[in-house]
């Protein structure tokens, strides 16, 4: 039996270390009205201050 090393796909990470489901670092984002921080669109609350996007 032989073993082989599988190469990992190129996964880009965002500055905060997270990745989008498609592997890109720049997923759709929304800007918090409270602190003007860009947050990943899959999140319902701002990653910085916790304000709801709705």
Phi and psi restraints in degrees (range 20) as a CNS / XPLOR table:
assign (resid 1 and name C) (resid 2 and name N)
       (resid 2 and name CA) (resid 2 and name C) 1.0 -114.9 20.0 2
assign (resid 2 and name N) (resid 2 and name CA)
       (resid 2 and name C) (resid 3 and name N) 1.0 154.4 20.0 2
assign (resid 2 and name C) (resid 3 and name N)
       (resid 3 and name CA) (resid 3 and name C) 1.0 -112.2 20.0 2
assign (resid 3 and name N) (resid 3 and name CA)
       (resid 3 and name C) (resid 4 and name N) 1.0 146.7 20.0 2
assign (resid 3 and name C) (resid 4 and name N)
       (resid 4 and name CA) (resid 4 and name C) 1.0 -129.1 20.0 2
assign (resid 4 and name N) (resid 4 and name CA)
       (resid 4 and name C) (resid 5 and name N) 1.0 153.5 20.0 2
assign (resid 4 and name C) (resid 5 and name N)
       (resid 5 and name CA) (resid 5 and name C) 1.0 -97.8 20.0 2
assign (resid 5 and name N) (resid 5 and name CA)
       (resid 5 and name C) (resid 6 and name N) 1.0 122.4 20.0 2
assign (resid 5 and name C) (resid 6 and name N)
       (resid 6 and name CA) (resid 6 and name C) 1.0 -87.3 20.0 2
assign (resid 6 and name N) (resid 6 and name CA)
       (resid 6 and name C) (resid 7 and name N) 1.0 133.0 20.0 2
assign (resid 6 and name C) (resid 7 and name N)
       (resid 7 and name CA) (resid 7 and name C) 1.0 -80.0 20.0 2
assign (resid 7 and name N) (resid 7 and name CA)
       (resid 7 and name C) (resid 8 and name N) 1.0 137.7 20.0 2
assign (resid 7 and name C) (resid 8 and name N)
       (resid 8 and name CA) (resid 8 and name C) 1.0 -75.7 20.0 2
assign (resid 8 and name N) (resid 8 and name CA)
       (resid 8 and name C) (resid 9 and name N) 1.0 142.7 20.0 2
assign (resid 8 and name C) (resid 9 and name N)
       (resid 9 and name CA) (resid 9 and name C) 1.0 -65.6 20.0 2
assign (resid 9 and name N) (resid 9 and name CA)
       (resid 9 and name C) (resid 10 and name N) 1.0 156.2 20.0 2
assign (resid 9 and name C) (resid 10 and name N)
       (resid 10 and name CA) (resid 10 and name C) 1.0 -69.5 20.0 2
assign (resid 10 and name N) (resid 10 and name CA)
       (resid 10 and name C) (resid 11 and name N) 1.0 107.0 20.0 2
assign (resid 10 and name C) (resid 11 and name N)
       (resid 11 and name CA) (resid 11 and name C) 1.0 -111.0 20.0 2
assign (resid 11 and name N) (resid 11 and name CA)
       (resid 11 and name C) (resid 12 and name N) 1.0 119.3 20.0 2
assign (resid 11 and name C) (resid 12 and name N)
       (resid 12 and name CA) (resid 12 and name C) 1.0 -92.7 20.0 2
assign (resid 12 and name N) (resid 12 and name CA)
       (resid 12 and name C) (resid 13 and name N) 1.0 138.3 20.0 2
assign (resid 12 and name C) (resid 13 and name N)
       (resid 13 and name CA) (resid 13 and name C) 1.0 -111.5 20.0 2
assign (resid 13 and name N) (resid 13 and name CA)
       (resid 13 and name C) (resid 14 and name N) 1.0 148.2 20.0 2
assign (resid 13 and name C) (resid 14 and name N)
       (resid 14 and name CA) (resid 14 and name C) 1.0 -75.6 20.0 2
assign (resid 14 and name N) (resid 14 and name CA)
       (resid 14 and name C) (resid 15 and name N) 1.0 166.4 20.0 2
assign (resid 14 and name C) (resid 15 and name N)
       (resid 15 and name CA) (resid 15 and name C) 1.0 -55.8 20.0 2
assign (resid 15 and name N) (resid 15 and name CA)
       (resid 15 and name C) (resid 16 and name N) 1.0 -29.1 20.0 2
assign (resid 15 and name C) (resid 16 and name N)
       (resid 16 and name CA) (resid 16 and name C) 1.0 -86.1 20.0 2
assign (resid 16 and name N) (resid 16 and name CA)
       (resid 16 and name C) (resid 17 and name N) 1.0 3.1 20.0 2
assign (resid 16 and name C) (resid 17 and name N)
       (resid 17 and name CA) (resid 17 and name C) 1.0 93.1 20.0 2
assign (resid 17 and name N) (resid 17 and name CA)
       (resid 17 and name C) (resid 18 and name N) 1.0 -5.6 20.0 2
assign (resid 17 and name C) (resid 18 and name N)
       (resid 18 and name CA) (resid 18 and name C) 1.0 -92.0 20.0 2
assign (resid 18 and name N) (resid 18 and name CA)
       (resid 18 and name C) (resid 19 and name N) 1.0 157.0 20.0 2
assign (resid 18 and name C) (resid 19 and name N)
       (resid 19 and name CA) (resid 19 and name C) 1.0 -123.0 20.0 2
assign (resid 19 and name N) (resid 19 and name CA)
       (resid 19 and name C) (resid 20 and name N) 1.0 155.9 20.0 2
assign (resid 19 and name C) (resid 20 and name N)
       (resid 20 and name CA) (resid 20 and name C) 1.0 -78.9 20.0 2
assign (resid 20 and name N) (resid 20 and name CA)
       (resid 20 and name C) (resid 21 and name N) 1.0 160.4 20.0 2
assign (resid 20 and name C) (resid 21 and name N)
       (resid 21 and name CA) (resid 21 and name C) 1.0 -56.8 20.0 2
assign (resid 21 and name N) (resid 21 and name CA)
       (resid 21 and name C) (resid 22 and name N) 1.0 -29.8 20.0 2
assign (resid 21 and name C) (resid 22 and name N)
       (resid 22 and name CA) (resid 22 and name C) 1.0 -86.8 20.0 2
assign (resid 22 and name N) (resid 22 and name CA)
       (resid 22 and name C) (resid 23 and name N) 1.0 3.2 20.0 2
assign (resid 22 and name C) (resid 23 and name N)
       (resid 23 and name CA) (resid 23 and name C) 1.0 90.8 20.0 2
assign (resid 23 and name N) (resid 23 and name CA)
       (resid 23 and name C) (resid 24 and name N) 1.0 -4.4 20.0 2
assign (resid 23 and name C) (resid 24 and name N)
       (resid 24 and name CA) (resid 24 and name C) 1.0 -86.1 20.0 2
assign (resid 24 and name N) (resid 24 and name CA)
       (resid 24 and name C) (resid 25 and name N) 1.0 153.2 20.0 2
assign (resid 24 and name C) (resid 25 and name N)
       (resid 25 and name CA) (resid 25 and name C) 1.0 -81.6 20.0 2
assign (resid 25 and name N) (resid 25 and name CA)
       (resid 25 and name C) (resid 26 and name N) 1.0 -24.2 20.0 2
assign (resid 25 and name C) (resid 26 and name N)
       (resid 26 and name CA) (resid 26 and name C) 1.0 -111.2 20.0 2
assign (resid 26 and name N) (resid 26 and name CA)
       (resid 26 and name C) (resid 27 and name N) 1.0 77.5 20.0 2
assign (resid 26 and name C) (resid 27 and name N)
       (resid 27 and name CA) (resid 27 and name C) 1.0 -74.5 20.0 2
assign (resid 27 and name N) (resid 27 and name CA)
       (resid 27 and name C) (resid 28 and name N) 1.0 175.1 20.0 2
assign (resid 27 and name C) (resid 28 and name N)
       (resid 28 and name CA) (resid 28 and name C) 1.0 -58.1 20.0 2
assign (resid 28 and name N) (resid 28 and name CA)
       (resid 28 and name C) (resid 29 and name N) 1.0 138.4 20.0 2
assign (resid 28 and name C) (resid 29 and name N)
       (resid 29 and name CA) (resid 29 and name C) 1.0 -129.1 20.0 2
assign (resid 29 and name N) (resid 29 and name CA)
       (resid 29 and name C) (resid 30 and name N) 1.0 162.5 20.0 2
assign (resid 29 and name C) (resid 30 and name N)
       (resid 30 and name CA) (resid 30 and name C) 1.0 -129.8 20.0 2
assign (resid 30 and name N) (resid 30 and name CA)
       (resid 30 and name C) (resid 31 and name N) 1.0 153.6 20.0 2
assign (resid 30 and name C) (resid 31 and name N)
       (resid 31 and name CA) (resid 31 and name C) 1.0 -103.1 20.0 2
assign (resid 31 and name N) (resid 31 and name CA)
       (resid 31 and name C) (resid 32 and name N) 1.0 127.2 20.0 2
assign (resid 31 and name C) (resid 32 and name N)
       (resid 32 and name CA) (resid 32 and name C) 1.0 -66.3 20.0 2
assign (resid 32 and name N) (resid 32 and name CA)
       (resid 32 and name C) (resid 33 and name N) 1.0 130.1 20.0 2
assign (resid 32 and name C) (resid 33 and name N)
       (resid 33 and name CA) (resid 33 and name C) 1.0 -70.4 20.0 2
assign (resid 33 and name N) (resid 33 and name CA)
       (resid 33 and name C) (resid 34 and name N) 1.0 -23.1 20.0 2
assign (resid 33 and name C) (resid 34 and name N)
       (resid 34 and name CA) (resid 34 and name C) 1.0 -81.6 20.0 2
assign (resid 34 and name N) (resid 34 and name CA)
       (resid 34 and name C) (resid 35 and name N) 1.0 -51.4 20.0 2
assign (resid 34 and name C) (resid 35 and name N)
       (resid 35 and name CA) (resid 35 and name C) 1.0 -117.4 20.0 2
assign (resid 35 and name N) (resid 35 and name CA)
       (resid 35 and name C) (resid 36 and name N) 1.0 -0.4 20.0 2
assign (resid 35 and name C) (resid 36 and name N)
       (resid 36 and name CA) (resid 36 and name C) 1.0 63.9 20.0 2
assign (resid 36 and name N) (resid 36 and name CA)
       (resid 36 and name C) (resid 37 and name N) 1.0 25.8 20.0 2
assign (resid 36 and name C) (resid 37 and name N)
       (resid 37 and name CA) (resid 37 and name C) 1.0 -91.2 20.0 2
assign (resid 37 and name N) (resid 37 and name CA)
       (resid 37 and name C) (resid 38 and name N) 1.0 138.7 20.0 2
assign (resid 37 and name C) (resid 38 and name N)
       (resid 38 and name CA) (resid 38 and name C) 1.0 -80.3 20.0 2
assign (resid 38 and name N) (resid 38 and name CA)
       (resid 38 and name C) (resid 39 and name N) 1.0 133.7 20.0 2
assign (resid 38 and name C) (resid 39 and name N)
       (resid 39 and name CA) (resid 39 and name C) 1.0 -127.7 20.0 2
assign (resid 39 and name N) (resid 39 and name CA)
       (resid 39 and name C) (resid 40 and name N) 1.0 144.3 20.0 2
assign (resid 39 and name C) (resid 40 and name N)
       (resid 40 and name CA) (resid 40 and name C) 1.0 -55.3 20.0 2
assign (resid 40 and name N) (resid 40 and name CA)
       (resid 40 and name C) (resid 41 and name N) 1.0 136.3 20.0 2
assign (resid 40 and name C) (resid 41 and name N)
       (resid 41 and name CA) (resid 41 and name C) 1.0 -63.6 20.0 2
assign (resid 41 and name N) (resid 41 and name CA)
       (resid 41 and name C) (resid 42 and name N) 1.0 -23.3 20.0 2
assign (resid 41 and name C) (resid 42 and name N)
       (resid 42 and name CA) (resid 42 and name C) 1.0 -73.9 20.0 2
assign (resid 42 and name N) (resid 42 and name CA)
       (resid 42 and name C) (resid 43 and name N) 1.0 -14.9 20.0 2
assign (resid 42 and name C) (resid 43 and name N)
       (resid 43 and name CA) (resid 43 and name C) 1.0 -87.1 20.0 2
assign (resid 43 and name N) (resid 43 and name CA)
       (resid 43 and name C) (resid 44 and name N) 1.0 139.8 20.0 2
assign (resid 43 and name C) (resid 44 and name N)
       (resid 44 and name CA) (resid 44 and name C) 1.0 -89.7 20.0 2
assign (resid 44 and name N) (resid 44 and name CA)
       (resid 44 and name C) (resid 45 and name N) 1.0 -17.4 20.0 2
assign (resid 44 and name C) (resid 45 and name N)
       (resid 45 and name CA) (resid 45 and name C) 1.0 -123.5 20.0 2
assign (resid 45 and name N) (resid 45 and name CA)
       (resid 45 and name C) (resid 46 and name N) 1.0 151.6 20.0 2
assign (resid 45 and name C) (resid 46 and name N)
       (resid 46 and name CA) (resid 46 and name C) 1.0 -60.3 20.0 2
assign (resid 46 and name N) (resid 46 and name CA)
       (resid 46 and name C) (resid 47 and name N) 1.0 134.1 20.0 2
assign (resid 46 and name C) (resid 47 and name N)
       (resid 47 and name CA) (resid 47 and name C) 1.0 -69.1 20.0 2
assign (resid 47 and name N) (resid 47 and name CA)
       (resid 47 and name C) (resid 48 and name N) 1.0 -21.6 20.0 2
assign (resid 47 and name C) (resid 48 and name N)
       (resid 48 and name CA) (resid 48 and name C) 1.0 -93.6 20.0 2
assign (resid 48 and name N) (resid 48 and name CA)
       (resid 48 and name C) (resid 49 and name N) 1.0 -53.6 20.0 2
assign (resid 48 and name C) (resid 49 and name N)
       (resid 49 and name CA) (resid 49 and name C) 1.0 -110.3 20.0 2
assign (resid 49 and name N) (resid 49 and name CA)
       (resid 49 and name C) (resid 50 and name N) 1.0 -11.6 20.0 2
assign (resid 49 and name C) (resid 50 and name N)
       (resid 50 and name CA) (resid 50 and name C) 1.0 87.2 20.0 2
assign (resid 50 and name N) (resid 50 and name CA)
       (resid 50 and name C) (resid 51 and name N) 1.0 5.5 20.0 2
assign (resid 50 and name C) (resid 51 and name N)
       (resid 51 and name CA) (resid 51 and name C) 1.0 -69.3 20.0 2
assign (resid 51 and name N) (resid 51 and name CA)
       (resid 51 and name C) (resid 52 and name N) 1.0 139.0 20.0 2
assign (resid 51 and name C) (resid 52 and name N)
       (resid 52 and name CA) (resid 52 and name C) 1.0 -69.9 20.0 2
assign (resid 52 and name N) (resid 52 and name CA)
       (resid 52 and name C) (resid 53 and name N) 1.0 142.8 20.0 2
assign (resid 52 and name C) (resid 53 and name N)
       (resid 53 and name CA) (resid 53 and name C) 1.0 -79.6 20.0 2
assign (resid 53 and name N) (resid 53 and name CA)
       (resid 53 and name C) (resid 54 and name N) 1.0 -11.4 20.0 2
